[in-house]
Amino acid sequence: MPLLVVYNPVCGHGTARTFFQETVIPLLQEHGHHPDKIQETTHEGHAGDVVVEFLKSAAGPVSIVLGSGDGTLHEIICALHAAPSPESRRKITFALIPCGTANALYSSFFPSSASNQAPPTKLESLHSLLGLNSPSAPRPITLAITTFPSSSTAVDAKRSSISAVVTSTALHASILHDSEALRATHPGIERFKIAAQQNITRWYHATVRLLPAGDSIQVYDRSTDTFVPYPQVASEVAGPADIHGPFAYFLSTVNVDRLEPLFRIAPLQTSLPPPLPPATLDIVIVRPSRDKLVKAESTSDRELFAGKCMTVLGAAYRDGAHVKMAYDSSGEIVEDEGAESGSVVEYYRCGGWEWIPEEADDHAHLVCADGEVLRVDPKSKATCVATQNLDGYSISVYI
């Protein structure tokens, strides 16, 4: 099988080159895997160009050893989407070497425990390629394709981006947007926490339209620890369902239950894994309107709810405990499955969503797709749909 090795030398605080030259490539050769091509990336988008060119000369299924963060995989998938579709279906399987900041995909496939801050090694996926781990089939990954219709009249004005991890708006998108300015001074995950503090009191005015997967939209019921149909009405076929803002938090994931080794924001991806088909994504929502102590959009109410939002996000670091949180009769947050008031977190599983921001809310127009921050055009929307078919490519990961 053709084998390509691609790595970003500046990842891992500049240690990726040494790690690949002294560990990864010798390990491949020791076990009889001699790469057809080894490529360091030199600029943004380079990895995608390398993969597209490699596939032109490589026949059949291809293995790619990728040393990077989630963003480089995102670049590769977007490059495949932009390239001409193959004449016959191509299978690409990645061995992931986590060299980025958060490494959500790797951390989800090879999770840490609270007592073990990092995965056992960076080589678990590579070991699977080499047959050194317990036998397991590569895992096909679901992709989320987000399209951005333009408000112009140009025929080709629609933009798109593809995620293998997360697509978000509201607080998470604002965090990613603002964290870039902090990268030079805070290269680790600390910059995300700083950006969160800068945006935590902001609310985002939009309408979300949930799109069915097959014939259903599902919502998590914390009292039974199961997904149930939404809305709970008798119907043979579920149509789209609208959820009205403002929103404090809106995020959807495919494949992953966490965005950092211990930040398990979408825990049901693994504790209640989605059956395939159809392709689905998990959506995590926090809305101020569900808090009966919030009466208006005053500064005091925003600050009050910001504290509760931080409580929710903090609970995600406790093995995803936030999905069990509810409001008690006094409006305070409790971790009690029997609490009579509604859940603090709304957790949906469906085929996709539309985000329709109010024109006057500039920050509500930000959308983040695997770290790439995009903007919804005025009087337009973003549409995100889950799929396992990428223009004739089948994408998997060695696990």
For each residue, the residues with C-beta under 8 A, 3 or more apart:
1: 60 61 62 63
2: 36 54 58 59 60 61 62 63
3: 28 33 34 35 36 62 63 64 65
4: 35 36 37 39 50 51 54 58 62 63 64 65
5: 20 24 25 28 35 37 38 39 64 65 67
6: 39 41 47 50 51 64 65 66 67 68 72
7: 11 16 17 20 24 39 40 41 65 66 67 68 97 99
8: 11 16 40 41 47 67 68 69 72 99 100
9: 14 16 17 40 41
10: 14 16
11: 7 8 14 15 16 67 68 69 99 100
12: 15 16 19 99 100
13: 187
14: 9 10 11 17
15: 11 12 18 19 99
16: 7 8 9 10 11 12 19 20 67 68 99
17: 7 9 14 20 21 40
18: 15 21 22
19: 12 15 16 22 23 24 67 97 99 122
20: 5 7 16 17 23 24 25 67 97
21: 17 18 24 25
22: 18 19 26
23: 19 20 26 27 123
24: 5 7 19 20 21 27 28 65 67 97 123 126
25: 5 20 21 28 29 35 38
26: 22 23 29 30
27: 23 24 30 31 123 126 130
28: 3 5 24 25 31 33 34 35 65 126 130
29: 25 26 32 33 34
30: 26 27
31: 27 28 130 131 132
32: 29
33: 3 28 29 129 130
34: 3 28 29
35: 3 4 5 25 28 38 65
36: 2 3 4 54 58
37: 4 5 50 54
38: 5 25 35
39: 4 5 6 7 47 50
40: 7 8 9 17
41: 6 7 8 9 46 47 50 68 72
42: 46
43: 46
44: 75
45: 48 49 75 79
46: 41 42 43 49 50
47: 6 8 39 41 50 51 66 68 72 75 76 79
48: 45 51 52 75 76 78 79 80
49: 45 46 52 53 79
50: 4 6 37 39 41 46 47 53 54
51: 4 6 47 48 54 55 64 76 79 80 92
52: 48 49 55 56 79 80 83
53: 49 50 56 57
54: 2 4 36 37 50 51 57 58 62
55: 51 52 58 62 86 90 92
56: 52 53
57: 53 54
58: 2 4 36 54 55 62
59: 2
60: 1 2 91
61: 1 2 90 91 92 93
62: 1 2 3 4 54 55 58 90 91 92 93
63: 1 2 3 4 92 93 94 95 129 398
64: 3 4 5 6 51 76 92 93 94 95
65: 3 4 5 6 7 24 28 35 94 95 97 126 129
66: 6 7 47 72 73 76 94 95 96 97
67: 5 6 7 8 11 16 19 20 24 97 99
68: 6 7 8 11 16 41 47 71 72 73 97 99 100
69: 8 11 72 98 99 100 101 102 103 371
70: 73 74 100 102 103 104 105 164 165 370 371
71: 68 74 75 100 370 371 372
72: 6 8 41 47 66 68 69 75 76 100
73: 66 68 70 76 77 94 96 105 164 370
74: 70 71 77 78 161 162 163 164 165 369 370 371 372
75: 44 45 47 48 71 72 78 79
76: 47 48 51 64 66 72 73 79 80
77: 73 74 80 81 143 162 164 390 395
78: 48 74 75 81 82 161 162
79: 45 47 48 49 51 52 75 76 82 83
80: 48 51 52 76 77 83 92 390 391 393
81: 77 78 145 160 162 390 391
82: 78 79
83: 52 79 80
84:
85: 391 392
86: 55 89 90 392 393
87:
88: 392
89: 86 392 393 394
90: 55 61 62 86 392 393 394
91: 60 61 62 393 394 396
92: 51 55 61 62 63 64 80 393 394 395 396
93: 61 62 63 64 129 138 395 396 397 398
94: 63 64 65 66 73 125 395 396 397 398
95: 63 64 65 66 125 126 128 129 397 398
96: 66 73 103 105 106 109 125 397 398
97: 7 19 20 24 65 66 67 68 122 123 125 126
98: 69 103 106 107 119 122
99: 7 8 11 12 15 16 19 67 68 69 103 122
100: 8 11 12 68 69 70 71 72 103
101: 69 187 188 189
102: 69 70 107 189 259 260 261
103: 69 70 96 98 99 100 106 107 261
104: 70 107 108 165 166 256 258 259 260
105: 70 73 96 108 109 141 164 165 255 256 397
106: 96 98 103 109 110 119 124 125
107: 98 102 103 104 110 111 112 119 256 258 260 261
108: 104 105 111 255 256 257 258 269 270
109: 96 105 106 124 125 139 397 399
110: 106 107 119 120 124 125 399
111: 107 108 119 257 258 261 270
112: 107 116 117 118 119 261 262
113: 116
114: 262 319
115:
116: 112 113 119 120
117: 112 261 262
118: 112 261
119: 98 106 107 110 111 112 116 122 124 261
120: 110 116 124
121: 124
122: 19 97 98 99 119
123: 23 24 27 97 126 127
124: 106 109 110 119 120 121 127 128 133 399
125: 94 95 96 97 106 109 110 128 129 397 398 399
126: 24 27 28 65 95 97 123 129 130 398
127: 123 124 130 132 133
128: 95 124 125 131 132 133 136 138 398 399
129: 33 63 65 93 95 125 126 398
130: 27 28 31 33 126 127
131: 31 128 135
132: 31 127 128
133: 124 127 128 136
134:
135: 131
136: 128 133 399
137:
138: 93 128 396 397 398 399
139: 109 396 397 399
140: 276 388 394 395 396
141: 105 164 254 255 388 395 396 397
142: 254 255 276 279 280 281 386 387 388
143: 77 162 163 164 254 279 386 387 388 390 395
144: 162 163 164 167 252 254 281 352 369 384 385 386 387
145: 81 160 161 162 384 385 387
146: 160 161 162 163 167 367 369 374 382 383 384 385
147: 158 159 160 382 383
148: 158 159 160 161 367 374 376 377 380 382
149: 157 158 377 380 381 383
150: 154 157 158 159 377 380
151: 377 378 379 380
152: 157 377
153: 157
154: 150 157
155:
156:
157: 149 150 152 153 154
158: 147 148 149 150
159: 147 148 150 374
160: 81 145 146 147 148
161: 74 78 145 146 148 369 370 372 374
162: 74 77 78 81 143 144 145 146 369 390
163: 74 143 144 146 166 167 254 369 370
164: 70 73 74 77 105 141 143 144 254 255 370 395
165: 70 74 104 105 253 254 255 256 259 370
166: 104 163 172 251 252 253 256 259 368 369 370
167: 144 146 163 251 252 253 281 367 368 369 370 384
168: 172 173 176 250 251 252 367 368
169: 172 173 204 206 247 250 251 355 357 364 366 367 368 382
170: 173 174 204 247 248 249 250 251 364
171: 174 175 196 199 200 202 204 248 249 250 309
172: 166 168 169 175 176 249 250 251 368
173: 168 169 170 176 177 366 367 368 373
174: 170 171 177 178 195 199 202 363 366
175: 171 172 178 179 192 195 196 199
176: 168 172 173 179 180 192 195 368 371 373
177: 173 174 180 195 366 368 373
178: 174 175 181 182 195 198 199
179: 175 176 182 183 191 192 194 195
180: 176 177 183 373
181: 178
182: 178 179 185 186 191 194 195
183: 179 180 186 187 191
184: 187
185: 182 191
186: 182 183 190 191 194
187: 13 101 183 184 191
188: 101 191
189: 101 102 192 193 260
190: 186 193 194
191: 179 182 183 185 186 187 188 194 195
192: 175 176 179 189 195 196
193: 189 190 196 197
194: 179 182 186 190 191 197 198
195: 174 175 176 177 178 179 182 191 192 198 199
196: 171 175 192 193 199 200 313
197: 193 194 200
198: 178 194 195
199: 171 174 175 178 195 196 202 363
200: 171 196 197 306 309 310
201: 299 302 303 305 306
202: 171 174 199 248 302 363
203: 245 246 247 248 288 297 302
204: 169 170 171 245 246 247 248 250 357 361 363 364
205: 245 246 357 358 360 361 364
206: 169 245 246 247 355 356 357 358 361 364
207: 242 243 244 245 356
208: 242 243 244 245 247 250 285 353 354 355 356
209: 240 241 242 243 353 354 356
210: 217 230 240 241 242 243 283 348 350 352 353
211: 217 240 350 351 352 353 354 385
212: 215 216 217 237 238 239 240 350 351
213: 216 217 278 279 280 349 350 351 352 386
214: 277 278 351
215: 212 236 237 238
216: 212 213 229 238 350
217: 210 211 212 213 229 230 231 238 241 348 349 350
218: 227 228 229 230 348 349 350
219: 227 228 229 230 346 347 348 349
220: 226 227 228 268 272 323 343 347 348 349
221: 224 225 226 227 228
222: 225 323 324 326 337 343
223: 337 338
224: 221 228
225: 221 222 272
226: 220 221 272
227: 218 219 220 221 268 272 349
228: 218 219 220 221 224 232
229: 216 217 218 219 232 238
230: 210 217 218 219 238 241 348
231: 217 241
232: 228 229
233:
234:
235: 238
236: 215
237: 212 215
238: 212 215 216 217 229 230 235 241
239: 212
240: 209 210 211 212 354
241: 209 210 217 230 231 238
242: 207 208 209 210
243: 207 208 209 210 285 287 346
244: 207 208
245: 203 204 205 206 207 208 287 358 364
246: 203 204 205 206 287 288 289 297
247: 169 170 203 204 206 208 250 285 286 287
248: 170 171 202 203 204 286 287 288 305 309
249: 170 171 172 284 285 286 309 312 313
250: 168 169 170 171 172 204 208 247 283 284 285 355
251: 166 167 168 169 170 172 265 266 283 284
252: 144 166 167 168 281 282 283 284 353 384
253: 165 166 167 256 257 259 265 266 269 281 282 284
254: 141 142 143 144 163 164 165 279 281 282 386
255: 105 108 141 142 164 165 269
256: 104 105 107 108 165 166 253 259 266 269
257: 108 111 253 264 265 266 267 268 269 270 271 320
258: 104 107 108 111 261 262 263 264 265 266 267
259: 102 104 165 166 253 256 263 265
260: 102 104 107 189 263
261: 102 103 107 111 112 117 118 119 258
262: 112 114 117 258 317
263: 258 259 260 316 317
264: 257 258 267 316 317 319 320
265: 251 253 257 258 259 284 313 316 320 322
266: 251 253 256 257 258 269 282 284 320 347
267: 257 258 264 270 271 319 320 323
268: 220 227 257 271 272 282 320 323 347 349
269: 108 253 255 256 257 266 273 274 282
270: 108 111 257 267 273
271: 257 267 268 320
272: 220 225 226 227 268
273: 269 270
274: 269 280 282 349
275:
276: 140 142 279 388
277: 214 388
278: 213 214 351 386
279: 142 143 213 254 276 351 386 387 388
280: 142 213 274 349 350 351 386
281: 142 144 167 252 253 254 349 350 351 352 353 384 386
282: 252 253 254 266 268 269 274 347 348 349
283: 210 250 251 252 346 347 348 349 350 353
284: 249 250 251 252 253 265 266 323 345 346 347
285: 208 243 247 249 250 345 346 347 348
286: 247 248 249 309 312 344 345 346
287: 243 245 246 247 248 290 346
288: 203 246 248 291 294 301 305
289: 246 294
290: 287 327 342 343 344 346
291: 288 294 305 308 327 331 344
292: 327 331 341
293: 304 331
294: 288 289 291 301 304 305
295: 298 301
296: 301
297: 203 246 301 302
298: 295 301 302
299: 201 302 303
300: 303 304
301: 288 294 295 296 297 298 304 305
302: 201 202 203 297 298 299 305 306
303: 201 299 300 306 307
304: 293 294 300 301 307 308
305: 201 248 288 291 294 301 302 308 309
306: 200 201 302 303 309 310
307: 303 304 310 311
308: 291 304 305 311 312 333 344
309: 171 200 248 249 286 305 306 312 313
310: 200 306 307 313 314
311: 307 308 314 315 325 333
312: 249 286 308 309 315 316 322 325 333 344 345
313: 196 249 265 309 310 316 317 322
314: 310 311 317 318
315: 311 312 318 320 321 322 325 335
316: 263 264 265 312 313 320 321 322
317: 262 263 264 313 314
318: 314 315 321
319: 114 264 267
320: 257 264 265 266 267 268 271 315 316 323
321: 315 316 318 324 325 335
322: 265 312 313 315 316 325 344 345
323: 220 222 267 268 284 320 343 345 347
324: 222 321 335 337
325: 311 312 315 321 322 333 334 335 343 344 345
326: 222 333 334 335 336 337 339 341 342 343 344
327: 290 291 292 331 332 333 334 339 341 342 344
328: 331 332 333 334 336 339 340 341
329: 340 341
330:
331: 291 292 293 327 328 341
332: 327 328
333: 308 311 312 325 326 327 328 344
334: 325 326 327 328 339
335: 315 321 324 325 326
336: 326 328 339
337: 222 223 324 326
338: 223
339: 326 327 328 334 336
340: 328 329
341: 292 326 327 328 329 331
342: 290 326 327
343: 220 222 290 323 325 326 346 347
344: 286 290 291 308 312 322 325 326 327 333
345: 284 285 286 312 322 323 325
346: 219 243 283 284 285 286 287 290 343
347: 219 220 266 268 282 283 284 285 323 343
348: 210 217 218 219 220 230 282 283 285
349: 213 217 218 219 220 227 268 274 280 281 282 283
350: 210 211 212 213 216 217 218 280 281 283 353
351: 211 212 213 214 278 279 280 281 385 386
352: 144 210 211 213 281 383 384 385 386
353: 208 209 210 211 252 281 283 350 383 384
354: 208 209 211 240 381 382 383 384
355: 169 206 208 250 367 376 381 382 383 384
356: 206 207 208 209 381
357: 169 204 205 206 361 364 365 376 381
358: 205 206 245 361 364
359: 378 379
360: 205
361: 204 205 206 357 358 364 365
362: 365
363: 174 199 202 204 366
364: 169 170 204 205 206 245 357 358 361
365: 357 361 362 375 376 377 378
366: 169 173 174 177 363 373 374 375 376
367: 146 148 167 168 169 173 355 373 374 375 376 382
368: 166 167 168 169 172 173 176 177 371 372 373 374
369: 74 144 146 161 162 163 166 167 372 374
370: 70 71 73 74 161 163 164 165 166 167
371: 69 70 71 74 176 368
372: 71 74 161 368 369
373: 173 176 177 180 366 367 368
374: 146 148 159 161 366 367 368 369 382
375: 365 366 367
376: 148 355 357 365 366 367 380 381 382
377: 148 149 150 151 152 365 380
378: 151 359 365
379: 151 359
380: 148 149 150 151 376 377
381: 149 354 355 356 357 376
382: 146 147 148 169 354 355 367 374 376
383: 146 147 149 352 353 354 355
384: 144 145 146 167 252 281 352 353 354 355
385: 144 145 146 211 351 352
386: 142 143 144 213 254 278 279 280 281 351 352
387: 142 143 144 145 279 390
388: 140 141 142 143 276 277 279 394
389: 392 394
390: 77 80 81 143 162 387 393 394 395
391: 80 81 85
392: 85 86 88 89 90 389
393: 80 86 89 90 91 92 390
394: 89 90 91 92 140 388 389 390
395: 77 92 93 94 140 141 143 164 390
396: 91 92 93 94 138 139 140 141
397: 93 94 95 96 105 109 125 138 139 141
398: 63 93 94 95 96 125 126 128 129 138
399: 109 110 124 125 128 136 138 139
